[in-house]
Amino acid sequence: MPSALPRPEPDESPRPGGFDPDAPVVVEQIDDTTWEVKVPFSYDGRYQRFMVPAGMRTDFASIPRVFAWYLPRYGRYTRAAILHDHLWEEAHADRIDYVDADGLFRRAMRQQGVPFLHRWIMWAAVRWAALFKPKGHIGWWREAWRVVLISLLAIPFLLPAAAIVTLALAVLFVVEAGLFIPLKGTQLAKGKDAVKAVNPPRIRWKL
């Protein structure tokens, strides 16, 4: 069954739009960054209903770690982020254009009460990311001026903080690596008598 119903005739009335407020978001963690939708839910666009199916996998909002202080992976926009992951799957299958999927993402965030700047920055980010997807360039230029404008407004505020966070993460990784070496040496020296596992340090640039 297709997840997007065909557009109706122009004389049909638009839908009220949005998510069903009573539909729960039920997910199960698959690994460190991936979750699986266990209960399907729907989103009504202006003329179409989009079904997010059970079994679909999502990472919620794909936020680089250095920007997570401003935009966490999940929040008020969680449903919109899951919907967007589904819409990009639809775009990859040529059932919707990336530009329309991203527009629905922004619209859904507005309906969920996400503040103006937050939702526009997230929209601009996925518009840039679409350029790296097959056929993601289709329709890109019609929104390019808004993407560039939002990016220019956000960069002076986000990049300095992101640079500090990046430096802090790098320093903490070095410190943790320095602690790992003697701990691992102690574990190896104990051999079979070692009880506690020693986990190597990892640095994640994406939450």
C-alpha positions in Angstrom: 0.0 0.0 0.0 1.5 3.4 -0.9 2.1 5.7 2.0 1.0 8.8 0.1 -2.4 8.9 -1.4 -2.8 10.5 -4.9 -3.6 14.2 -4.9 -7.4 14.7 -5.2 -9.2 16.9 -7.7 -8.8 20.7 -7.1 -12.4 21.1 -5.9 -11.9 18.7 -3.0 -11.5 20.4 0.4 -8.0 20.6 2.0 -7.4 18.4 5.1 -7.1 20.1 8.5 -3.5 18.9 8.5 -1.1 17.6 11.2 -0.6 14.6 13.3 -3.2 12.8 15.3 -2.7 14.2 18.8 -3.8 10.9 20.4 -1.5 8.7 18.4 1.5 7.6 20.5 5.1 7.5 19.3 6.3 4.0 20.2 9.8 3.0 19.2 12.3 0.4 20.1 16.1 1.0 20.2 18.1 -1.0 17.7 21.6 0.3 18.3 23.3 3.4 19.6 21.8 5.7 17.0 18.9 3.8 15.4 15.3 3.2 16.6 12.4 1.3 15.0 8.8 2.5 14.9 6.6 -0.1 16.5 3.2 1.6 16.1 2.3 3.3 12.8 1.0 6.9 12.8 -0.1 9.3 10.1 0.4 12.9 9.1 -2.1 14.8 7.0 -0.6 17.3 4.6 -2.8 19.7 2.7 -4.2 17.1 0.4 -2.4 13.9 1.2 -2.1 11.5 4.1 1.3 10.1 4.8 1.6 6.9 6.8 4.7 6.2 8.9 4.7 2.4 9.0 5.7 0.1 11.8 9.2 -1.3 11.2 10.5 2.0 9.8 13.9 2.9 11.2 14.9 6.4 12.3 17.7 8.2 14.1 15.2 11.0 15.0 16.8 14.4 14.1 20.2 13.8 12.4 22.1 16.4 14.4 25.9 16.6 14.4 27.1 16.3 18.0 28.8 19.8 17.9 25.3 21.4 17.4 23.4 19.2 19.9 23.6 21.9 22.6 21.2 24.0 20.4 19.2 21.2 18.7 19.0 17.9 20.6 18.3 14.8 18.6 14.7 14.6 19.9 12.3 17.1 21.4 9.1 18.8 20.3 10.0 18.0 16.7 10.4 14.2 17.3 7.3 13.2 15.3 8.3 15.6 12.5 11.8 14.1 12.4 10.5 10.5 12.2 8.1 11.6 9.5 11.0 13.3 7.6 13.0 10.1 7.7 10.1 8.3 6.2 9.5 11.0 3.5 13.2 10.7 2.5 12.7 7.0 2.0 9.8 7.9 -0.2 11.9 10.4 -2.1 14.6 7.8 -2.6 11.9 5.6 -4.2 10.8 8.5 -6.4 7.4 8.8 -4.8 7.9 12.3 -3.6 10.5 15.0 -4.3 13.1 15.8 -1.6 12.2 19.5 -1.7 8.5 18.6 -1.0 9.6 16.2 1.8 11.7 19.0 3.4 8.8 21.4 3.1 6.5 19.0 4.9 9.1 18.6 7.6 9.1 22.4 8.2 5.3 22.5 8.1 5.0 19.6 10.6 7.5 21.3 13.0 5.4 24.5 12.9 2.3 22.6 13.7 4.1 20.9 16.6 5.0 24.3 18.1 8.7 24.4 17.2 10.1 28.0 17.4 10.6 29.8 14.2 14.4 29.9 14.0 14.8 26.3 15.2 12.6 24.9 12.5 14.1 27.1 9.7 17.6 26.1 10.6 16.7 22.5 10.6 15.0 22.9 7.3 18.0 24.6 5.8 20.2 21.8 7.1 18.2 19.1 5.4 18.0 21.2 2.2 21.8 21.2 2.1 21.9 17.5 2.9 19.5 16.8 0.0 22.2 17.8 -2.4 24.1 14.6 -1.6 21.1 12.4 -2.4 20.3 11.0 -5.8 17.9 13.5 -7.5 18.1 15.7 -4.4 19.0 18.6 -6.5 15.6 18.6 -8.2 13.8 21.8 -7.1 16.7 22.8 -5.0 17.3 26.2 -6.6 13.7 27.4 -6.1 14.4 27.4 -2.3 18.1 28.3 -2.6 17.7 31.9 -1.6 16.0 31.0 1.7 18.5 28.2 2.4 21.4 30.6 1.9 19.7 33.4 3.9 19.0 31.2 6.9 22.5 29.7 6.7 24.1 33.2 6.7 22.0 34.2 9.7 22.9 31.1 11.7 26.6 30.7 11.0 27.8 33.6 13.1 26.0 32.2 16.2 26.5 28.5 15.7 30.0 28.0 14.3 32.0 29.7 17.2 30.2 27.5 19.8 30.6 24.4 17.5 34.3 25.1 17.3 34.6 25.2 21.2 32.6 22.0 21.5 34.8 20.3 18.9 37.9 21.3 20.8 36.4 20.1 24.1 35.5 16.7 22.5 39.0 16.3 21.1 40.6 17.1 24.5 38.3 14.7 26.3 39.1 12.0 23.8 42.8 12.4 24.4 42.3 12.3 28.2 40.2 9.2 27.9 42.7 7.5 25.6 45.4 8.3 28.1 43.4 6.6 30.9 42.5 3.7 28.6 46.2 2.7 28.0 47.1 1.9 31.7 43.7 0.4 32.4 44.0 -2.0 29.4 47.6 -2.8 30.4 46.3 -3.8 33.9 43.6 -5.9 32.4 46.1 -7.7 30.1 48.4 -8.3 33.0 45.7 -9.9 35.1 44.8 -12.2 32.1 42.0 -14.6 33.0 41.7 -13.0 36.5 40.5 -9.7 35.0 36.9 -9.1 36.0 36.1 -5.7 34.7 35.9 -4.9 31.0 37.9 -2.0 29.7 36.1 -0.2 26.9 38.1 1.8 24.4 37.4 5.5 24.0 35.2 6.6 21.1 34.4 10.0 19.7 31.1 10.4 18.0 30.5 13.3 15.7 26.8 12.4 15.3 24.4 11.6 18.2 
